[in-house]
């Protein structure tokens, strides 16, 4: 069965620019790089696949594939964002570091069970750093928070709106 997340992979414009953000700014060490010359289907390519290690052993990975068109744009928080966990002390430190570095920095946002700050990486992705609060585990426990019932109520309201249109 599924043991955990190994990596999430995203496109990047420039592998070195991406490395500077993820390794130099966020502190995620570059762990592995694969140069891909041919896909499993036999298509020739010039693609670089890079991996950045998180403390839990998982990775954020990026593909620089100049031969494959991709629309890079500033992502909306609701479209795509990558949330990474930090401690409360690191949250404030990284907020100050982002502001000092001139990186778009937003927050600190109170989500009642986590506190978050937000950056935009060189590829347009929103990066959220989040620190758990003392009530985190209780707040995210579906036996206590009614997650299934809330989802069902949402779906019913959504179906009602669709029927009214």
Secondary structure, 3 states (H helix, E strand, C coil): CCCCCCEEEEECCCHHHHHHHHHHHCCCCEEEEEEEEECCCCCEEEEEEEEEECCCCCEEEEEEECCCCCCCCCCCCCCCEEEEECCHHHHHHHHHHHHHCCCCEEEEEECCCEEEEEEECCCCCEEEEEEECCCHHHHCCHHHHCHHHHHHHHHHHHHHHHHHC
